[in-house]
Amino acid sequence: MNHTPLGYMGPPPFKFLPRAAGAEGPAFSVPFKILATLIVLACVAAFVQTWLAGRASGVALAGGWFIAGLLLVVYTWFCILRSITRIDAQGLHQSWVWDKHMELQELAYGKLIRVRGLDWLIAPRLYVRTLMGKFAVFYAASPEMVAEFERLVSELKAFRSMR
């Protein structure tokens, strides 16, 4: 059996150091943020138009569902605009609707998913899974973060194949 310094039995923890301490960047590209903004504005305009038409015909009570849906869309849009992905010696982090965090030492598998040629619009994403099967997806729009993701996947694959 393999004993780790933490006192539990199992495979040794994965260690990864980003090239820049606490490397971080936007999770989504500027063109994607602009597209998301246009979609949200179109939804708001459609809501206002529908609400005014419903109000004129006396059917304003159903507006509550529209408002709830619109609030969810607006909150998601706000999260897209402010979302930051960071990688440091402890783990991967992304601010989002709910902040995501994954400890590096627990990683078992990683894969970089991207649509080559469309990185400017569709942010590359890092799919990671832990030894216990927990998984998460982290987005990165900056070339520096994508390079860190590629290096992490390569080092993780080499580390886990040696064991």
N, C-alpha and C positions, 0 to 999 in steps of 0.2 A: 504494500500500500504506500501511497505517496502522501507524506505529511508536509503541509505547508507551514510557513512561519506563523500563520494565524491560529494554528492548533486544530484545524479540522482536516479530515481526510478527503482527498479528491485531487483533481488536477491543479497545478500551480496557477496562481493568478497571472493574468496577462498584464504586462507593463508597457506603456506607450508614453512618450514625451513629445508633445507637438514642437515643431521647430521654433515657434514663437510662444513664449509663456502666455497662456490664456488667449490663444488665437480665437478671434471671433469675427463674424461678418453677418450681413443680412441673410435671412433665410430665403427671401424671395427677391427676384430681380425687379428692377424699376419698370420694365415693360409689363411684367405680370401685375405689379401694383397698379399701374395705370389702367390695365384691362379690368382688374377687380373694381377699381373706382368707377369706371364707366358702367359696369354691370350694376353696381349699387345705386348709382344715380338713375339708371334706367328703371330699377325696381322702385325707387322712391317716386319717380315721375309717374309710373304706372299706378302706384298706390294712391297718389294724390288725385290722379284722373279718375280712378275707380271710386274713391271715397266721395269726390265731388258729385259724380254721377249717381252714386247710391244715396247721397244726402238729398239730392234733388228729387229722387223718387221715393224717399222715405224709408230706405233700407240701410240705415247707418249702423244698426245694431251688430251686423256681422263684421264691422270694422275692427273689433277687438282681435280677431284671429289674424287679420292682415297686419295689424300693428305688432303683434307678438312675433310673427314670421319676419317682418321687416326689422325688428330689433335684433333678432338672431343673425340676420344677414349683415346688419351694420356692425354688430359686435365682432363677427368673424372677419369682416373687412378691416376693422381697427386692429385686430390681432395680426392680420397679414402685413399691414403697414409697419407695425412695430416689432415684428418677430426677429429675434437675433439668435444665431447659433454660435455656441462657444465650445471649444475643446480645451481641456487642461489636463493636468496629471491625474486628477480624480475621475474625470468622466466627460461625457457628452451632455450638453445642456441646450435646450431650445425654449425660448419664451413663445407661448402659443395660447390658445384658448385655455388650456391647462398646461402648465410648464412641464416639459419632459426632461428627464434625467436618466442617464444610464452609466453605471459604474464601469470603468474600463477593465478593472481586474476581473469582472464577472463575464466578460464577453467570450462567447464561444464561436460566433460566426458573424461575418459582415459581408455585405455586398453593396457596391455602388451601382445605383440604377439611374440611367440618364438617357436622354434622347439626343444623341450627337447631332450637332448642327442647330439644335433648338435650345441649347443651354441658356441663351439670352432671354427666353420666355419661360421655359419649363425648367425649374430649378432641379439640378441633380439631387438625388436623395440617397442617404445612407441607411440601409436596412440592417439592423443589428439584432442579434439574439443572444441571450445569456445561457449559461450552463444549465439553468433551471427552466429554460424555455420561454422566458419573458422576452418580448420583442418590442422594438420601437423603430420609428422612421424619423430621421433628421434631415432637414433641407438645408442647402447651402447655395447661395447665388454668387458668392465671390470666388474667383479662380484660386485664391490662396486656401480657402477652406476646402474646396474640392480636391486640391492637391494633398491636403492633410488627410482627407477621407480616403483617397487612393493609397496613401502611404500606410494608414491605419489598417485598411483591408489587407494589404500585402503583408505587413508584419504580423497581423493576427493569423492569417492563413499559414504563414511559415512557422509561427510559434505553435499553433495547434497541430500541425502535421508532424512536428518533431516529437510530440508526446504520445 
